[in-house]
Amino acid sequence: MIQATIKSYDPTKGWGYLTTPMDGDVFFSRRAVEGGKRLLIQKGQTVSMVIVQGQHGPQAAHVKILEGGI
């Protein structure tokens, strides 16, 4: 699992970007967030995730919100 921070998230579209120290920005979808329908997803939250090869390149999977938010 890799730790990352939510860089941006658009709740209307249901997707955004995570930033990691080693891999830069990675796309994520609300569907990839475990418990995502119940959680408030905010910029600045710390998450754990894995990077997988998606249809359009690298993207986050198995995203778990660990803490925080702005």
C-alpha positions in Angstrom: 0.0 0.0 0.0 1.2 3.5 -0.9 0.3 6.6 1.2 -1.0 9.6 -0.8 -2.9 12.9 -0.3 -6.1 13.9 -2.1 -5.0 16.7 -4.4 -8.4 17.4 -5.9 -11.8 15.8 -6.0 -15.0 16.8 -7.9 -18.0 15.3 -6.1 -20.3 16.0 -9.1 -18.1 14.0 -11.4 -17.0 11.5 -8.8 -13.3 11.6 -9.5 -10.1 13.4 -8.7 -6.3 13.1 -8.3 -4.1 11.8 -5.5 -0.5 13.0 -5.1 2.3 10.7 -4.0 5.9 11.6 -3.2 7.3 9.0 -5.6 4.7 8.6 -8.3 3.3 12.1 -8.7 -0.4 12.6 -9.5 -2.6 9.5 -9.9 -6.2 9.5 -11.0 -8.9 8.0 -8.7 -12.6 7.4 -8.9 -15.1 7.4 -6.0 -15.8 3.7 -6.9 -12.1 3.0 -5.9 -12.7 4.4 -2.3 -13.6 1.7 0.2 -16.8 2.9 1.9 -16.9 5.8 -0.6 -20.7 6.2 -0.6 -20.7 6.9 3.2 -17.5 9.0 3.4 -16.9 12.7 2.9 -14.0 12.9 0.4 -12.0 16.1 0.8 -8.8 17.8 -0.5 -5.9 17.2 1.9 -7.0 13.8 3.3 -4.4 11.1 3.7 -5.2 7.8 2.0 -3.6 4.5 1.4 -3.9 2.9 -2.1 -2.4 0.7 -4.7 -1.6 1.8 -8.3 -3.0 -0.3 -11.1 -3.0 0.1 -14.9 -6.3 1.5 -15.9 -7.9 2.0 -19.3 -6.1 5.4 -19.7 -3.0 4.8 -17.7 -2.1 4.5 -14.0 -4.9 4.9 -11.5 -5.5 4.3 -7.8 -7.4 1.3 -6.5 -8.4 0.1 -3.0 -8.3 3.6 -1.7 -8.8 3.9 2.1 -9.1 7.2 3.8 -6.8 7.4 6.8 -7.2 10.9 8.2 -7.8 14.6 7.8 -8.9 17.0 5.2 -8.9 20.8 4.8 
